[in-house]
Amino acid sequence: MRFKCISKAWNTTTQDPNIIRSHYARSQVRPSALHESTDLWLQLDYFFNYEDMTICSNHCNGFVCLYSYKDSQFYLFNVTTREIKVFPTYVNEELRITPNFSCPFDKLVLGFDQVTENFKLLLLFTRDDMFEAKILTLGVTNSTWRKIDLFKYRSISCDDFDDECIYLNGVVYLGWEHYMVYFDFADEEFGYVLPPPQT
């Protein structure tokens, strides 16, 4: 962030995708690269009021989604640079907000497609007792929510997911009833992680 203020040329250089990828790759080898929710709240506390903002997604590649109760808006927050960007209106259209602040959202998962190098939002929710999932590619013109075929997962509800999930190398891992389930952001498909034998 200090380098961006030196000159226009330095500002442009720091926004180069290759520089950003290199910086991110180097930062991953440091012990501080793993962010827990508590650590994120400590970093956000300086900028936001707890009553106005809440974290509403997992942490992914230095980014996290925020929701503002004050203006009913979702944001993408860069934990490293402290930059915050508002999501386009169409992002909000599919997200259900309820007055229950302990669990105000459908499950929103942030991921990175390593093939297209785009961030994506995975939305898991239950409507009329039917479990559904949709995905949205961020940073793409005219992007819309796409429905994911969940025919073989119809017996599972969104409530069966654990609150925590882990994103790693283009895949997010979620606890789902008695299974570990993964979602690949490149293929946009779910799969099961088989448990060890004799468990």
Backbone as CSV, one residue per row, in Angstrom:
resi,resn,N_x,N_y,N_z,CA_x,CA_y,CA_z,C_x,C_y,C_z
1,MET,0.828,-1.197,0.000,0.000,0.000,0.000,0.868,1.256,0.000
2,ARG,1.989,1.212,0.690,2.902,2.367,0.688,3.493,2.576,-0.703
3,PHE,3.836,1.483,-1.397,4.420,1.590,-2.733,3.451,2.243,-3.720
4,LYS,2.152,2.019,-3.543,1.164,2.584,-4.462,1.144,4.104,-4.413
5,CYS,1.582,4.662,-3.291,1.543,6.118,-3.110,2.780,6.828,-3.660
6,ILE,3.791,6.089,-4.072,5.050,6.706,-4.507,4.884,7.440,-5.829
7,SER,4.272,6.771,-6.798,4.080,7.397,-8.110,3.016,6.618,-8.875
8,LYS,2.574,7.201,-9.989,1.582,6.521,-10.821,2.157,5.224,-11.401
9,ALA,3.434,5.264,-11.757,4.073,4.067,-12.328,4.113,2.938,-11.305
10,TRP,4.476,3.273,-10.056,4.515,2.245,-9.004,3.104,1.745,-8.698
11,ASN,2.146,2.647,-8.732,0.765,2.254,-8.477,0.302,1.251,-9.529
12,THR,0.634,1.510,-10.792,0.272,0.598,-11.881,0.980,-0.743,-11.723
13,THR,2.256,-0.705,-11.365,3.042,-1.930,-11.211,2.474,-2.820,-10.114
14,THR,2.072,-2.232,-9.007,1.555,-3.039,-7.889,0.212,-3.677,-8.208
15,GLN,-0.463,-3.203,-9.263,-1.745,-3.788,-9.645,-1.607,-4.800,-10.780
16,ASP,-0.377,-5.037,-11.215,-0.127,-6.024,-12.262,-0.481,-7.416,-11.744
17,PRO,-1.289,-8.193,-12.483,-1.708,-9.527,-12.017,-0.538,-10.452,-11.675
18,ASN,0.556,-10.364,-12.433,1.718,-11.214,-12.147,2.364,-10.851,-10.813
19,ILE,2.444,-9.556,-10.523,2.994,-9.113,-9.247,2.095,-9.574,-8.100
20,ILE,0.778,-9.434,-8.295,-0.176,-9.837,-7.258,-0.069,-11.331,-6.985
21,ARG,0.007,-12.153,-8.058,0.127,-13.603,-7.884,1.429,-13.958,-7.165
22,SER,2.508,-13.294,-7.542,3.803,-13.551,-6.914,3.781,-13.188,-5.433
23,HIS,3.187,-12.041,-5.132,3.100,-11.605,-3.735,2.268,-12.586,-2.915
24,TYR,1.154,-13.022,-3.502,0.296,-13.971,-2.793,1.015,-15.298,-2.558
25,ALA,1.715,-15.792,-3.574,2.437,-17.063,-3.446,3.487,-16.979,-2.338
26,ARG,4.210,-15.866,-2.280,5.228,-15.696,-1.234,4.588,-15.590,0.150
27,SER,3.434,-14.930,0.215,2.796,-14.731,1.520,2.273,-16.044,2.097
28,GLN,1.999,-17.024,1.224,1.452,-18.293,1.698,2.448,-19.135,2.486
29,VAL,3.738,-18.879,2.321,4.743,-19.667,3.047,4.978,-19.129,4.454
30,ARG,4.416,-17.955,4.752,4.564,-17.390,6.091,3.521,-17.992,7.009
31,PRO,3.851,-18.194,8.284,2.887,-18.778,9.222,1.620,-17.951,9.368
32,SER,1.706,-16.656,9.149,0.543,-15.794,9.329,-0.438,-15.881,8.165
33,ALA,-0.118,-16.724,7.176,-0.982,-16.807,6.000,-2.325,-17.441,6.315
34,LEU,-2.409,-18.259,7.341,-3.663,-18.907,7.701,-4.457,-17.979,8.606
35,HIS,-5.641,-17.577,8.148,-6.462,-16.630,8.900,-7.610,-17.366,9.576
36,GLU,-7.714,-17.228,10.860,-8.881,-17.721,11.581,-9.904,-16.596,11.641
37,SER,-11.164,-16.944,11.911,-12.226,-15.942,11.983,-11.923,-14.892,13.040
38,THR,-11.384,-15.344,14.164,-11.055,-14.407,15.241,-10.009,-13.398,14.780
39,ASP,-8.985,-13.867,14.061,-7.952,-12.976,13.554,-8.541,-11.952,12.585
40,LEU,-9.471,-12.400,11.731,-10.086,-11.482,10.788,-10.871,-10.403,11.513
41,TRP,-11.586,-10.803,12.564,-12.363,-9.811,13.305,-11.453,-8.772,13.941
42,LEU,-10.297,-9.199,14.411,-9.358,-8.246,15.004,-8.875,-7.245,13.961
43,GLN,-8.651,-7.724,12.736,-8.207,-6.830,11.674,-9.330,-5.905,11.222
44,LEU,-10.559,-6.404,11.208,-11.690,-5.602,10.748,-12.165,-4.609,11.797
45,ASP,-11.861,-4.895,13.048,-12.361,-4.075,14.141,-11.950,-2.616,14.007
46,TYR,-10.778,-2.392,13.451,-10.278,-1.023,13.308,-11.122,-0.224,12.305
47,PHE,-11.696,-0.922,11.310,-12.381,-0.237,10.221,-13.898,-0.218,10.361
48,PHE,-14.453,-1.243,11.004,-15.904,-1.380,10.994,-16.460,-1.568,12.395
49,ASN,-17.690,-1.131,12.551,-18.424,-1.336,13.789,-19.085,-2.714,13.754
50,TYR,-18.958,-3.481,14.819,-19.546,-4.823,14.857,-21.037,-4.802,14.535
51,GLU,-21.728,-3.754,14.958,-23.173,-3.707,14.748,-23.522,-3.414,13.292
52,ASP,-22.581,-2.838,12.545,-22.850,-2.469,11.156,-22.397,-3.525,10.154
53,MET,-21.272,-4.200,10.428,-20.682,-5.136,9.474,-20.517,-6.518,10.091
54,THR,-20.625,-7.536,9.251,-20.332,-8.894,9.690,-19.651,-9.659,8.565
55,ILE,-18.786,-10.590,8.921,-18.170,-11.481,7.944,-19.218,-12.514,7.537
56,CYS,-19.407,-12.702,6.233,-20.467,-13.627,5.792,-19.953,-14.688,4.836
57,SER,-18.631,-14.903,4.807,-18.084,-15.977,3.982,-16.800,-16.477,4.621
58,ASN,-16.236,-17.476,3.999,-14.912,-17.962,4.393,-13.839,-17.004,3.894
59,HIS,-12.612,-17.236,4.322,-11.462,-16.467,3.847,-10.886,-17.194,2.639
60,CYS,-10.551,-16.452,1.583,-10.020,-17.072,0.362,-9.000,-16.154,-0.294
61,ASN,-7.751,-16.610,-0.374,-6.686,-15.875,-1.067,-6.579,-14.416,-0.635
62,GLY,-6.772,-14.166,0.643,-6.634,-12.804,1.150,-7.896,-11.972,1.070
63,PHE,-9.017,-12.595,0.688,-10.288,-11.879,0.574,-11.348,-12.521,1.462
64,VAL,-12.348,-11.720,1.825,-13.480,-12.214,2.596,-14.689,-11.353,2.228
65,CYS,-15.881,-11.942,2.289,-17.104,-11.191,2.009,-17.639,-10.596,3.303
66,LEU,-18.128,-9.386,3.206,-18.737,-8.696,4.341,-20.161,-8.310,3.994
67,TYR,-20.992,-8.177,5.031,-22.350,-7.673,4.829,-22.579,-6.505,5.770
68,SER,-23.128,-5.432,5.240,-23.436,-4.243,6.032,-24.918,-4.227,6.363
69,TYR,-25.231,-4.284,7.661,-26.627,-4.159,8.081,-27.127,-2.741,7.846
70,LYS,-26.202,-1.792,7.890,-26.568,-0.382,7.787,-27.133,-0.050,6.411
71,ASP,-26.475,-0.539,5.341,-26.953,-0.224,3.992,-27.417,-1.458,3.213
72,SER,-27.547,-2.604,3.913,-28.053,-3.838,3.287,-27.278,-4.182,2.021
73,GLN,-25.967,-4.186,2.138,-25.112,-4.368,0.978,-23.981,-5.351,1.288
74,PHE,-23.596,-6.149,0.273,-22.466,-7.056,0.390,-21.218,-6.404,-0.191
75,TYR,-20.061,-6.728,0.435,-18.788,-6.166,0.010,-17.739,-7.266,-0.093
76,LEU,-16.717,-7.021,-0.910,-15.533,-7.872,-0.974,-14.394,-7.092,-0.328
77,PHE,-13.777,-7.683,0.691,-12.755,-6.988,1.468,-11.415,-7.675,1.277
78,ASN,-10.399,-6.903,0.878,-9.035,-7.400,0.740,-8.347,-7.221,2.089
79,VAL,-8.093,-8.321,2.773,-7.541,-8.273,4.124,-6.142,-7.654,4.132
80,THR,-5.372,-7.895,3.074,-4.000,-7.414,3.024,-3.918,-5.911,2.778
81,THR,-4.646,-5.432,1.763,-4.542,-4.016,1.387,-5.570,-3.140,2.092
82,ARG,-6.549,-3.766,2.779,-7.634,-3.057,3.465,-8.567,-2.342,2.484
83,GLU,-8.557,-2.776,1.227,-9.454,-2.183,0.245,-10.785,-2.923,0.270
84,ILE,-11.860,-2.183,0.082,-13.197,-2.766,0.120,-13.951,-2.335,-1.135
85,LYS,-14.634,-3.312,-1.778,-15.395,-3.016,-2.990,-16.819,-3.528,-2.821
86,VAL,-17.750,-2.722,-3.262,-19.155,-3.103,-3.170,-19.470,-4.105,-4.281
87,PHE,-20.281,-5.104,-3.965,-20.721,-6.055,-4.979,-21.793,-5.403,-5.854
88,PRO,-21.859,-5.779,-7.132,-22.936,-5.269,-7.993,-24.303,-5.681,-7.452
89,THR,-25.326,-4.987,-7.891,-26.691,-5.220,-7.393,-27.143,-6.662,-7.602
90,TYR,-26.772,-7.266,-8.740,-27.257,-8.615,-9.035,-26.736,-9.662,-8.049
91,VAL,-25.646,-9.365,-7.335,-25.152,-10.305,-6.323,-26.175,-10.423,-5.203
92,ASN,-26.728,-9.296,-4.786,-27.691,-9.269,-3.678,-29.004,-9.956,-4.015
93,GLU,-29.349,-10.016,-5.285,-30.672,-10.482,-5.675,-30.973,-11.902,-5.227
94,GLU,-29.963,-12.757,-5.140,-30.184,-14.151,-4.784,-29.951,-14.434,-3.296
95,LEU,-29.410,-13.479,-2.561,-29.047,-13.726,-1.170,-30.184,-13.336,-0.240
96,ARG,-30.563,-14.256,0.620,-31.659,-14.014,1.555,-31.101,-13.514,2.879
97,ILE,-31.624,-12.404,3.335,-31.227,-11.839,4.617,-32.411,-11.935,5.559
98,THR,-32.185,-12.413,6.765,-33.248,-12.535,7.751,-32.895,-11.703,8.974
99,PRO,-33.881,-11.395,9.822,-33.599,-10.608,11.025,-32.787,-11.353,12.077
100,ASN,-32.605,-12.676,11.905,-31.874,-13.468,12.890,-30.375,-13.238,12.726
101,PHE,-29.800,-12.382,13.563,-28.406,-12.003,13.381,-27.447,-13.139,13.720
102,SER,-27.899,-14.155,14.445,-26.996,-15.266,14.753,-26.749,-16.120,13.516
103,CYS,-27.705,-16.127,12.594,-27.522,-16.870,11.340,-28.324,-16.159,10.253
104,PRO,-27.859,-14.974,9.812,-28.698,-14.159,8.940,-28.633,-14.500,7.464
105,PHE,-27.786,-15.449,7.072,-27.548,-15.660,5.648,-27.785,-17.103,5.234
106,ASP,-28.073,-17.286,3.957,-27.835,-18.568,3.343,-26.315,-18.741,3.380
107,LYS,-25.842,-19.962,3.164,-24.391,-20.176,3.250,-23.705,-19.641,2.003
108,LEU,-22.784,-18.704,2.199,-22.058,-18.082,1.106,-20.592,-18.489,1.202
109,VAL,-20.066,-19.078,0.122,-18.692,-19.564,0.105,-17.928,-18.843,-1.003
110,LEU,-16.790,-18.264,-0.640,-15.948,-17.563,-1.599,-14.834,-18.495,-2.060
111,GLY,-14.618,-18.574,-3.361,-13.575,-19.442,-3.893,-12.881,-18.812,-5.088
112,PHE,-11.784,-19.430,-5.506,-11.001,-18.922,-6.628,-10.820,-20.035,-7.648
113,ASP,-11.223,-19.755,-8.881,-11.067,-20.703,-9.977,-9.657,-20.524,-10.539
114,GLN,-8.794,-21.505,-10.320,-7.397,-21.382,-10.739,-7.214,-21.518,-12.242
115,VAL,-8.226,-22.005,-12.947,-8.134,-22.134,-14.406,-8.428,-20.785,-15.067
116,THR,-9.542,-20.155,-14.687,-9.925,-18.875,-15.287,-9.356,-17.684,-14.511
117,GLU,-8.824,-17.960,-13.294,-8.283,-16.929,-12.407,-9.337,-15.892,-12.042
118,ASN,-10.547,-16.372,-11.793,-11.644,-15.525,-11.333,-12.129,-15.992,-9.969
119,PHE,-12.535,-15.036,-9.140,-13.198,-15.386,-7.903,-14.634,-15.780,-8.213
120,LYS,-15.165,-16.714,-7.406,-16.546,-17.149,-7.583,-17.229,-17.213,-6.224
121,LEU,-18.535,-16.991,-6.242,-19.355,-17.132,-5.038,-20.233,-18.364,-5.190
122,LEU,-20.173,-19.245,-4.204,-21.044,-20.416,-4.158,-22.108,-20.148,-3.109
123,LEU,-23.364,-20.267,-3.491,-24.485,-20.008,-2.598,-25.228,-21.315,-2.340
124,LEU,-25.334,-21.697,-1.070,-26.043,-22.920,-0.668,-27.258,-22.503,0.151
125,PHE,-28.421,-23.027,-0.191,-29.630,-22.589,0.504,-30.735,-23.634,0.374
126,THR,-31.753,-23.481,1.205,-32.930,-24.345,1.158,-34.153,-23.474,0.912
127,ARG,-34.925,-23.813,-0.118,-36.171,-23.118,-0.437,-37.269,-24.161,-0.569
128,ASP,-38.358,-23.959,0.160,-39.484,-24.900,0.102,-39.021,-26.334,0.329
129,ASP,-38.170,-26.511,1.338,-37.635,-27.819,1.729,-36.758,-28.467,0.661
130,MET,-36.323,-27.700,-0.309,-35.446,-28.231,-1.352,-34.072,-27.582,-1.225
131,PHE,-33.021,-28.419,-1.156,-31.660,-27.911,-1.088,-31.215,-27.481,-2.483
132,GLU,-30.656,-26.281,-2.583,-30.225,-25.769,-3.880,-28.857,-25.114,-3.765
133,ALA,-28.210,-24.969,-4.907,-26.910,-24.302,-4.963,-26.813,-23.509,-6.261
134,LYS,-26.222,-22.331,-6.141,-25.983,-21.485,-7.307,-24.566,-20.947,-7.228
135,ILE,-24.017,-20.575,-8.378,-22.657,-20.058,-8.411,-22.620,-18.814,-9.299
136,LEU,-21.738,-17.890,-8.929,-21.599,-16.636,-9.652,-20.117,-16.336,-9.837
137,THR,-19.725,-15.986,-11.054,-18.342,-15.592,-11.333,-18.220,-14.087,-11.152
138,LEU,-17.255,-13.655,-10.349,-17.060,-12.232,-10.094,-16.096,-11.627,-11.105
139,GLY,-16.255,-10.339,-11.368,-15.338,-9.636,-12.253,-15.544,-9.919,-13.721
140,VAL,-16.682,-10.521,-14.071,-16.984,-10.837,-15.469,-18.209,-10.037,-15.887
141,THR,-18.149,-9.410,-17.036,-19.266,-8.604,-17.521,-20.501,-9.472,-17.741
142,ASN,-21.652,-8.958,-17.333,-22.949,-9.635,-17.499,-22.984,-10.998,-16.830
143,SER,-22.277,-11.161,-15.723,-22.300,-12.429,-14.995,-23.650,-12.602,-14.304
144,THR,-24.148,-13.831,-14.288,-25.413,-14.136,-13.617,-25.247,-15.390,-12.769
145,TRP,-26.145,-15.546,-11.805,-26.138,-16.744,-10.970,-26.526,-17.946,-11.808
146,ARG,-25.757,-19.036,-11.695,-26.025,-20.270,-12.427,-26.391,-21.374,-11.441
147,LYS,-27.432,-22.118,-11.771,-27.880,-23.196,-10.897,-26.996,-24.426,-11.075
148,ILE,-26.665,-25.076,-9.961,-25.855,-26.294,-9.991,-26.770,-27.491,-9.794
149,ASP,-26.624,-28.499,-10.648,-27.458,-29.693,-10.561,-27.112,-30.479,-9.299
150,LEU,-28.107,-30.641,-8.436,-27.894,-31.340,-7.163,-28.820,-32.544,-7.027
151,PHE,-29.119,-33.191,-8.139,-30.076,-34.295,-8.112,-29.688,-35.369,-7.099
152,LYS,-28.408,-35.729,-7.042,-27.987,-36.804,-6.138,-27.814,-36.341,-4.696
153,TYR,-28.012,-35.035,-4.439,-27.873,-34.526,-3.074,-29.212,-34.048,-2.507
154,ARG,-30.324,-34.439,-3.092,-31.629,-33.917,-2.707,-32.022,-34.241,-1.268
155,SER,-31.444,-35.285,-0.689,-31.826,-35.670,0.677,-31.132,-34.808,1.731
156,ILE,-30.219,-33.944,1.305,-29.455,-33.122,2.235,-30.015,-31.707,2.238
157,SER,-30.067,-31.095,3.401,-30.504,-29.704,3.484,-29.314,-28.814,3.797
158,CYS,-29.485,-27.523,3.566,-28.415,-26.564,3.826,-28.046,-26.555,5.308
159,ASP,-29.011,-26.886,6.169,-28.771,-26.894,7.615,-27.785,-27.984,8.027
160,ASP,-27.559,-28.967,7.168,-26.658,-30.070,7.504,-25.187,-29.693,7.364
161,PHE,-24.897,-28.541,6.772,-23.516,-28.101,6.646,-22.995,-27.572,7.964
162,ASP,-21.715,-27.842,8.250,-21.053,-27.200,9.381,-20.854,-25.726,9.054
163,ASP,-20.700,-24.919,10.088,-20.498,-23.486,9.884,-19.161,-23.186,9.220
164,GLU,-18.140,-23.975,9.562,-16.797,-23.707,9.043,-16.542,-24.473,7.752
165,CYS,-15.724,-23.872,6.897,-15.273,-24.554,5.693,-13.832,-24.134,5.442
166,ILE,-13.124,-24.928,4.666,-11.716,-24.657,4.394,-11.517,-24.579,2.888
167,TYR,-10.953,-23.476,2.420,-10.636,-23.314,1.006,-9.148,-23.590,0.810
168,LEU,-8.814,-24.405,-0.200,-7.417,-24.735,-0.472,-7.248,-25.080,-1.945
169,ASN,-6.406,-24.331,-2.633,-6.027,-24.642,-4.022,-7.218,-24.878,-4.956
170,GLY,-8.154,-23.950,-4.958,-9.270,-24.032,-5.892,-10.420,-24.910,-5.454
171,VAL,-10.339,-25.469,-4.255,-11.376,-26.369,-3.755,-11.761,-25.956,-2.336
172,VAL,-13.066,-25.998,-2.039,-13.516,-25.729,-0.680,-14.017,-27.047,-0.079
173,TYR,-13.674,-27.273,1.187,-14.062,-28.497,1.893,-15.063,-28.131,2.977
174,LEU,-16.174,-28.885,3.009,-17.245,-28.605,3.967,-17.631,-29.882,4.694
175,GLY,-17.914,-29.751,5.984,-18.489,-30.869,6.720,-19.962,-30.964,6.382
176,TRP,-20.420,-32.148,5.987,-21.798,-32.316,5.521,-22.355,-33.591,6.147
177,GLU,-23.215,-33.442,7.154,-23.697,-34.566,7.944,-22.504,-35.371,8.455
178,HIS,-22.371,-36.656,8.039,-21.268,-37.498,8.510,-20.159,-37.612,7.471
179,TYR,-20.204,-36.737,6.473,-19.238,-36.811,5.383,-18.421,-35.527,5.308
180,MET,-17.324,-35.615,4.565,-16.601,-34.423,4.146,-16.899,-34.256,2.662
181,VAL,-17.399,-33.090,2.296,-17.765,-32.815,0.915,-16.851,-31.721,0.380
182,TYR,-16.504,-31.805,-0.883,-15.703,-30.734,-1.479,-16.436,-30.173,-2.691
183,PHE,-16.084,-28.924,-3.012,-16.610,-28.293,-4.219,-15.440,-27.706,-4.982
184,ASP,-15.295,-28.131,-6.242,-14.216,-27.665,-7.097,-14.713,-26.457,-7.886
185,PHE,-14.072,-25.302,-7.685,-14.537,-24.074,-8.328,-14.237,-24.030,-9.817
186,ALA,-13.307,-24.832,-10.300,-13.039,-24.887,-11.740,-14.085,-25.740,-12.444
187,ASP,-14.337,-26.958,-11.917,-15.324,-27.865,-12.519,-16.749,-27.503,-12.138
188,GLU,-16.896,-26.738,-11.029,-18.206,-26.370,-10.480,-19.026,-27.619,-10.172
189,GLU,-18.372,-28.565,-9.486,-19.034,-29.804,-9.105,-18.679,-30.184,-7.673
190,PHE,-19.623,-30.870,-7.016,-19.404,-31.409,-5.677,-18.810,-32.810,-5.770
191,GLY,-18.196,-33.229,-4.693,-17.707,-34.598,-4.571,-17.553,-34.938,-3.100
192,TYR,-17.464,-36.236,-2.802,-17.291,-36.699,-1.432,-15.820,-37.058,-1.158
193,VAL,-15.364,-36.748,0.024,-14.065,-37.215,0.476,-14.332,-38.469,1.287
194,LEU,-13.820,-39.603,0.834,-14.079,-40.861,1.524,-13.355,-40.891,2.865
195,PRO,-14.000,-41.392,3.913,-13.325,-41.484,5.217,-12.257,-42.572,5.195
196,PRO,-11.309,-42.511,6.133,-10.306,-43.586,6.207,-10.997,-44.922,6.454
197,PRO,-10.365,-46.045,6.081,-10.982,-47.355,6.307,-11.155,-47.634,7.792
198,GLN,-12.146,-48.468,8.108,-12.418,-48.917,9.490,-12.743,-47.751,10.406
199,THR,-13.525,-46.781,9.904,-14.011,-45.702,10.778,-15.524,-45.675,10.717
